[in-house]
Amino acid sequence: MFMTFNNEDALTEKFIKSVTYHLVPGFRPTTIKVNKAPFLLSRVGYGFFTVEFDIEFQPWTKLPPLEGMQHELCFERKGLTQSVMLEVNEDEDLTRTQNVKLAKELSD
């Protein structure tokens, strides 16, 4: 599982500080915080289950964390995908204008 903006690590790290994954009890440890893009977490498993995760944004964005996000992790038929879209309208000073809007888009 990973999180990226257009497969560009520098762009991803510009906006996201960390991603914390909360795995089902069969995995140890069950909570893992990743601080480097693409925020990749790799484990061996089977079947499908829901992984919860929290996204912490870089301080300059002044965005609150997105907590309790969910992704259905599926190891069958090449898996499932989920997209979370962060829409940012930047002008000269994003921190001054606070012109930031979050949207969530899910796809199979």
C-alpha positions as CSV (number, residue, x, y, z in Angstrom):
1,M,0.0,0.0,0.0
2,F,1.3,3.5,-0.8
3,M,0.4,7.1,-1.2
4,T,1.7,9.3,-4.0
5,F,0.9,12.4,-6.1
6,N,1.5,11.3,-9.8
7,N,4.3,9.0,-8.7
8,E,6.5,12.0,-7.8
9,D,8.1,11.7,-4.4
10,A,9.1,15.3,-4.1
11,L,5.6,16.6,-4.9
12,T,4.1,14.1,-2.5
13,E,6.4,15.1,0.4
14,K,5.6,18.8,-0.3
15,F,2.1,18.2,0.9
16,I,2.2,15.0,3.1
17,K,4.3,14.7,6.2
18,S,3.4,11.1,7.2
19,V,0.9,8.3,6.7
20,T,0.0,6.0,9.7
21,Y,-1.5,2.6,8.8
22,H,-3.7,0.7,11.2
23,L,-3.6,-3.0,10.3
24,V,-5.8,-5.8,11.4
25,P,-4.8,-7.7,14.5
26,G,-3.2,-10.6,12.5
27,F,-0.2,-8.3,11.7
28,R,2.4,-7.2,14.2
29,P,2.9,-4.3,14.8
30,T,-0.7,-3.2,14.0
31,T,0.1,0.5,13.7
32,I,2.9,1.7,11.5
33,K,3.9,5.3,10.7
34,V,5.7,6.0,7.5
35,N,7.5,9.4,7.1
36,K,8.9,9.2,3.6
37,A,7.2,9.3,0.2
38,P,5.7,7.2,-1.4
39,F,4.7,6.2,2.1
40,L,5.0,2.5,1.1
41,L,3.9,-0.3,3.5
42,S,4.5,-3.8,2.3
43,R,3.3,-7.0,4.1
44,V,2.5,-10.5,3.0
45,G,-1.2,-11.5,3.3
46,Y,-4.1,-13.2,1.5
47,G,-7.7,-12.6,0.9
48,F,-9.0,-9.1,1.5
49,F,-9.5,-6.8,4.5
50,T,-9.9,-3.1,5.3
51,V,-6.8,-1.1,6.2
52,E,-7.4,2.2,8.1
53,F,-4.9,5.0,7.7
54,D,-4.4,8.6,8.8
55,I,-2.7,11.3,6.6
56,E,-0.8,14.1,8.3
57,F,-0.1,17.1,6.0
58,Q,2.9,19.3,6.1
59,P,2.5,22.2,8.7
60,W,2.6,24.9,6.0
61,T,-0.7,23.6,4.5
62,K,-2.5,24.2,7.8
63,L,-4.7,21.3,6.9
64,P,-6.0,19.1,9.7
65,P,-5.1,15.4,9.5
66,L,-7.4,13.1,7.6
67,E,-8.1,10.3,10.1
68,G,-9.9,7.1,9.8
69,M,-9.5,6.8,6.0
70,Q,-10.1,3.3,4.7
71,H,-8.9,1.1,1.9
72,E,-10.1,-2.4,1.1
73,L,-6.9,-4.3,0.5
74,C,-7.5,-7.2,-1.9
75,F,-4.9,-9.7,-3.0
76,E,-7.2,-11.3,-5.6
77,R,-7.5,-10.3,-9.3
78,K,-4.6,-7.9,-9.2
79,G,-6.2,-6.0,-6.3
80,L,-8.4,-3.0,-5.9
81,T,-7.4,0.7,-6.0
82,Q,-8.6,3.7,-4.1
83,S,-7.9,7.4,-4.9
84,V,-8.0,10.2,-2.5
85,M,-7.9,13.5,-4.3
86,L,-6.3,16.6,-2.7
87,E,-7.3,19.7,-4.7
88,V,-5.2,22.7,-3.9
89,N,-5.7,26.1,-5.5
90,E,-2.5,27.9,-5.0
91,D,-2.0,31.6,-5.4
92,E,1.0,33.7,-4.3
93,D,0.7,32.6,-0.6
94,L,-1.3,29.5,0.2
95,T,-0.8,29.8,3.9
96,R,-2.2,33.4,3.8
97,T,-5.2,32.7,1.7
98,Q,-6.1,29.3,3.1
99,N,-7.6,28.6,-0.3
100,V,-7.5,24.8,0.2
101,K,-10.3,22.3,-0.5
102,L,-10.3,18.6,0.2
103,A,-12.3,16.1,-1.9
104,K,-12.5,12.4,-1.6
105,E,-12.9,10.1,-4.7
106,L,-13.2,6.4,-4.5
107,S,-12.9,4.1,-7.4
108,D,-12.7,0.3,-7.9
